């Protein structure tokens, strides 16, 4: 098993790589080609990282990456407001 990437909510290095590429708008196929892994592997990684981040959809992951990049910090869901993201 891969160790968690620093500052990534317990994500593995591979999960962090995939998350960043989701944030860039790549499809699973494109991510697989970029990382040299099968599209099915990408799907499995996406499922895992969504679960770890408490997200339900790929679009939420893209927003997560954007907010994290803009704020330079970690991202937290605001209590009582599913879908609302704030940076710290």
C-alpha positions as CSV (number, residue, x, y, z in Angstrom):
1,X,0.0,0.0,0.0
2,X,1.2,3.5,-0.8
3,X,1.8,6.0,2.1
4,X,-0.5,9.0,2.4
5,X,0.6,12.1,0.5
6,X,1.5,15.0,2.9
7,X,-1.4,17.3,3.6
8,X,-3.9,15.3,1.5
9,X,-6.6,14.2,4.0
10,X,-5.0,10.7,4.2
11,X,-4.9,10.2,0.4
12,X,-2.2,8.0,-1.1
13,X,0.3,9.5,-3.5
14,X,-1.6,7.8,-6.4
15,X,-4.9,9.2,-5.1
16,X,-3.4,12.6,-4.9
17,X,-2.1,12.3,-8.5
18,X,-5.5,11.3,-9.8
19,X,-7.2,14.1,-7.8
20,X,-5.0,16.7,-9.3
21,X,-5.7,15.4,-12.8
22,X,-9.4,15.4,-12.1
23,X,-9.0,19.1,-11.1
24,X,-7.4,19.7,-14.5
25,X,-10.5,18.2,-16.2
26,X,-9.0,15.0,-17.5
27,X,-11.2,11.9,-18.1
28,X,-10.5,8.5,-16.5
29,X,-9.0,7.4,-19.8
30,X,-6.8,10.4,-20.1
31,X,-5.7,10.0,-16.5
32,X,-4.8,6.4,-17.1
33,X,-2.8,7.3,-20.2
34,X,-1.0,10.1,-18.3
35,X,-0.1,7.8,-15.4
36,X,0.4,4.6,-17.3
37,X,-2.4,2.7,-15.6
38,X,-5.6,1.1,-16.7
39,X,-8.8,3.1,-16.9
40,X,-10.4,0.5,-14.5
41,X,-7.6,1.2,-12.0
42,X,-8.3,5.0,-12.3
43,X,-12.0,4.3,-11.6
44,X,-11.1,2.3,-8.5
45,X,-8.7,5.1,-7.3
46,X,-11.4,7.7,-7.9
47,X,-13.9,5.7,-5.8
48,X,-11.4,5.5,-3.0
49,X,-10.4,9.2,-3.0
50,X,-14.1,10.3,-3.1
51,X,-14.8,8.1,-0.1
52,X,-11.8,9.5,1.9
53,X,-12.8,13.1,1.1
54,X,-16.5,12.5,1.9
55,X,-17.5,13.4,-1.6
56,X,-20.1,11.8,-3.8
57,X,-19.3,13.1,-7.3
58,X,-16.3,13.7,-9.5
59,X,-17.3,17.3,-10.0
60,X,-17.0,17.9,-6.2
61,X,-13.5,16.6,-6.4
62,X,-12.7,19.1,-9.1
63,X,-14.1,21.9,-6.9
64,X,-12.1,20.5,-3.9
65,X,-8.9,20.8,-5.9
66,X,-9.7,24.3,-7.1
67,X,-10.5,25.6,-3.7
68,X,-7.5,23.9,-2.2
69,X,-5.3,25.5,-4.8
70,X,-6.8,29.0,-4.5
71,X,-6.7,29.1,-0.7
72,X,-3.4,27.3,-0.4
73,X,-4.9,25.3,2.5
74,X,-7.0,22.4,3.4
75,X,-10.7,22.3,2.5
76,X,-13.6,21.6,4.8
77,X,-17.3,21.1,4.2
78,X,-19.2,23.8,6.1
79,X,-21.5,22.3,8.7
80,X,-25.1,22.1,7.6
81,X,-24.3,23.1,4.0
82,X,-23.6,20.1,1.9
83,X,-21.8,21.2,-1.3
84,X,-20.5,24.4,0.2
85,X,-16.7,24.4,0.5
86,X,-14.6,26.8,2.5
87,X,-10.8,27.0,2.7
88,X,-8.8,27.5,5.9
